[in-house]
Amino acid sequence: MTHYPITQRNKVIRSPKRASYDPEVIHAILDEAMVCHVACQSEQGSLIQPTLHWRVDEVLYIHGSSKNGLFQQLLNGAEASIAVTLLDGIVFARSAFHHSVNYRSVILYGKAYEVTDEVEKRASLDALMEKFHRGRSKEARPANDTELKATSVLAFKLENISAKVRTGGPVDDPEDMELPVWAGVQPITLQLGDIVYE
């Protein structure tokens, strides 16, 4: 697959030149990011929740308490909107209007299905642990039956999905280029620290 299908739902309208439907670009963002925000509608109004996510091939997974209200809405058929964002830099322009940020983001729309097969469920949770620390799923005690039952794993197919990316420096108006104001990019990085053993 060279790119995900472009639909009315996932088509990037604002700044379409920044859009990407390339699986490699989208996979890289999903794999690097550690947190996503999942939202849906309910009878009480909109719901949103930040949570860890991980990807295996063409499936995005999230997990949480089996009593989670948002999860219950998703399992009852509500469509999810999932947002993932990596902030790479603050872009300082010579005018206030043209300040911006460099970022990489993914938006996914879709309906969840619950992973109920025990083998698949354990394998998917192992993949979560491996995302955050290679080899950890072999070191830690696996979930017992009670813990596994208390945990819901929801899966979303990577179908109705797109990325949006901004890179580079400020885009100033020609008449602002001679202003005595500095411009540039301040990088932002997310870095794992050393483990503090307990």
KAJOGI-V537734 format. One record per residue. N is the residue number from 1. OMEGA is omega in degrees with one decimal (* if undefined). D_FIRST is the distance of its C-alpha to the first C-alpha in Angstrom with 1 decimal. Layout:
BEGIN
n:N omega:OMEGA d_first:D_FIRST
n:N omega:OMEGA d_first:D_FIRST
END
This chain:
BEGIN
n:1 omega:-179.7 d_first:0.0
n:2 omega:175.3 d_first:3.8
n:3 omega:175.4 d_first:5.6
n:4 omega:179.1 d_first:7.2
n:5 omega:177.2 d_first:9.5
n:6 omega:-178.1 d_first:12.8
n:7 omega:175.6 d_first:15.8
n:8 omega:-177.3 d_first:19.5
n:9 omega:-173.3 d_first:19.4
n:10 omega:-178.1 d_first:16.9
n:11 omega:178.6 d_first:17.5
n:12 omega:-177.0 d_first:19.4
n:13 omega:-178.1 d_first:22.7
n:14 omega:-177.8 d_first:24.9
n:15 omega:-176.1 d_first:24.1
n:16 omega:178.1 d_first:20.7
n:17 omega:178.3 d_first:20.5
n:18 omega:-176.8 d_first:20.0
n:19 omega:172.2 d_first:17.0
n:20 omega:175.4 d_first:13.5
n:21 omega:-177.7 d_first:10.3
n:22 omega:179.9 d_first:8.6
n:23 omega:-179.6 d_first:7.6
n:24 omega:178.5 d_first:10.0
n:25 omega:-177.6 d_first:12.6
n:26 omega:179.1 d_first:12.6
n:27 omega:-178.2 d_first:12.8
n:28 omega:179.2 d_first:15.5
n:29 omega:179.9 d_first:17.5
n:30 omega:-176.7 d_first:17.4
n:31 omega:-179.6 d_first:18.5
n:32 omega:-178.2 d_first:21.2
n:33 omega:-178.7 d_first:22.7
n:34 omega:-175.4 d_first:25.2
n:35 omega:171.3 d_first:26.1
n:36 omega:172.9 d_first:24.5
n:37 omega:-177.2 d_first:26.4
n:38 omega:-178.8 d_first:26.0
n:39 omega:173.1 d_first:27.7
n:40 omega:177.1 d_first:28.6
n:41 omega:174.2 d_first:31.5
n:42 omega:178.2 d_first:34.4
n:43 omega:179.5 d_first:37.8
n:44 omega:-177.6 d_first:39.4
n:45 omega:-178.0 d_first:37.0
n:46 omega:177.8 d_first:33.9
n:47 omega:175.9 d_first:33.0
n:48 omega:-177.9 d_first:31.2
n:49 omega:170.8 d_first:31.0
n:50 omega:179.3 d_first:29.7
n:51 omega:173.2 d_first:28.4
n:52 omega:176.2 d_first:26.6
n:53 omega:173.7 d_first:23.0
n:54 omega:-175.4 d_first:20.6
n:55 omega:168.8 d_first:17.1
n:56 omega:-177.5 d_first:16.1
n:57 omega:-175.5 d_first:12.5
n:58 omega:179.9 d_first:11.2
n:59 omega:173.4 d_first:14.8
n:60 omega:-178.5 d_first:17.3
n:61 omega:166.4 d_first:20.9
n:62 omega:178.9 d_first:24.3
n:63 omega:178.9 d_first:27.7
n:64 omega:-179.6 d_first:31.3
n:65 omega:178.2 d_first:34.5
n:66 omega:179.2 d_first:34.5
n:67 omega:-178.0 d_first:37.0
n:68 omega:-176.3 d_first:34.9
n:69 omega:178.6 d_first:35.4
n:70 omega:178.4 d_first:32.0
n:71 omega:179.8 d_first:30.4
n:72 omega:176.8 d_first:32.7
n:73 omega:-179.8 d_first:31.6
n:74 omega:-179.9 d_first:27.9
n:75 omega:176.0 d_first:28.8
n:76 omega:172.3 d_first:30.8
n:77 omega:178.7 d_first:27.8
n:78 omega:176.9 d_first:27.8
n:79 omega:177.9 d_first:24.6
n:80 omega:165.8 d_first:23.8
n:81 omega:-177.0 d_first:23.1
n:82 omega:-178.6 d_first:21.9
n:83 omega:176.0 d_first:22.4
n:84 omega:-177.6 d_first:21.8
n:85 omega:170.5 d_first:23.6
n:86 omega:179.5 d_first:24.4
n:87 omega:-172.7 d_first:27.3
n:88 omega:-179.6 d_first:27.6
n:89 omega:172.8 d_first:30.7
n:90 omega:-177.1 d_first:33.4
n:91 omega:-179.1 d_first:33.7
n:92 omega:178.7 d_first:37.3
n:93 omega:178.8 d_first:38.2
n:94 omega:174.7 d_first:41.6
n:95 omega:179.1 d_first:41.7
n:96 omega:-175.0 d_first:41.2
n:97 omega:-172.7 d_first:38.9
n:98 omega:170.9 d_first:36.3
n:99 omega:-176.9 d_first:36.0
n:100 omega:173.0 d_first:32.5
n:101 omega:168.3 d_first:30.2
n:102 omega:-174.0 d_first:27.2
n:103 omega:169.0 d_first:24.6
n:104 omega:-176.0 d_first:21.1
n:105 omega:176.4 d_first:20.3
n:106 omega:172.4 d_first:17.8
n:107 omega:179.2 d_first:18.6
n:108 omega:172.7 d_first:17.4
n:109 omega:177.6 d_first:18.9
n:110 omega:177.1 d_first:19.2
n:111 omega:-177.0 d_first:21.6
n:112 omega:163.5 d_first:22.5
n:113 omega:-176.7 d_first:23.2
n:114 omega:175.7 d_first:25.7
n:115 omega:-176.1 d_first:25.3
n:116 omega:177.9 d_first:28.5
n:117 omega:-173.4 d_first:28.1
n:118 omega:-179.3 d_first:30.2
n:119 omega:179.3 d_first:28.3
n:120 omega:-179.1 d_first:24.9
n:121 omega:179.0 d_first:26.8
n:122 omega:179.6 d_first:28.5
n:123 omega:-179.5 d_first:25.3
n:124 omega:177.8 d_first:23.6
n:125 omega:173.4 d_first:26.8
n:126 omega:179.5 d_first:27.0
n:127 omega:175.3 d_first:23.5
n:128 omega:-179.0 d_first:25.0
n:129 omega:-179.4 d_first:28.0
n:130 omega:178.3 d_first:25.9
n:131 omega:-174.5 d_first:24.1
n:132 omega:176.4 d_first:27.5
n:133 omega:-177.1 d_first:29.3
n:134 omega:178.9 d_first:28.1
n:135 omega:-175.0 d_first:30.3
n:136 omega:-178.2 d_first:31.8
n:137 omega:177.8 d_first:30.8
n:138 omega:-177.0 d_first:32.9
n:139 omega:-173.1 d_first:35.8
n:140 omega:174.8 d_first:36.3
n:141 omega:178.1 d_first:37.9
n:142 omega:178.6 d_first:35.3
n:143 omega:173.9 d_first:35.8
n:144 omega:-174.9 d_first:38.6
n:145 omega:-179.9 d_first:38.5
n:146 omega:179.5 d_first:40.0
n:147 omega:179.9 d_first:37.7
n:148 omega:179.9 d_first:34.6
n:149 omega:-178.0 d_first:36.0
n:150 omega:-176.7 d_first:36.6
n:151 omega:173.4 d_first:33.0
n:152 omega:173.1 d_first:30.3
n:153 omega:179.8 d_first:26.7
n:154 omega:-177.2 d_first:24.3
n:155 omega:178.4 d_first:20.6
n:156 omega:176.1 d_first:18.0
n:157 omega:178.6 d_first:14.5
n:158 omega:-177.9 d_first:12.1
n:159 omega:-178.1 d_first:11.5
n:160 omega:-165.8 d_first:14.0
n:161 omega:175.7 d_first:13.6
n:162 omega:175.4 d_first:14.1
n:163 omega:173.9 d_first:15.7
n:164 omega:-172.1 d_first:18.7
n:165 omega:170.2 d_first:20.3
n:166 omega:175.7 d_first:23.7
n:167 omega:173.3 d_first:25.0
n:168 omega:-174.9 d_first:28.1
n:169 omega:-179.2 d_first:31.7
n:170 omega:175.8 d_first:33.8
n:171 omega:-177.2 d_first:33.7
n:172 omega:172.5 d_first:37.4
n:173 omega:-178.2 d_first:39.3
n:174 omega:-177.1 d_first:41.2
n:175 omega:179.4 d_first:44.5
n:176 omega:-172.9 d_first:43.7
n:177 omega:-178.2 d_first:43.0
n:178 omega:178.5 d_first:46.7
n:179 omega:179.7 d_first:47.3
n:180 omega:-178.1 d_first:48.8
n:181 omega:179.2 d_first:46.0
n:182 omega:177.9 d_first:43.6
n:183 omega:179.3 d_first:39.8
n:184 omega:-177.4 d_first:37.0
n:185 omega:173.7 d_first:34.4
n:186 omega:-176.9 d_first:35.3
n:187 omega:174.0 d_first:32.5
n:188 omega:179.1 d_first:31.9
n:189 omega:173.2 d_first:30.7
n:190 omega:-173.8 d_first:30.4
n:191 omega:175.6 d_first:32.0
n:192 omega:177.4 d_first:32.9
n:193 omega:176.0 d_first:36.6
n:194 omega:179.6 d_first:38.5
n:195 omega:173.2 d_first:38.9
n:196 omega:-174.0 d_first:42.3
n:197 omega:-179.1 d_first:43.3
n:198 omega:* d_first:45.3
END
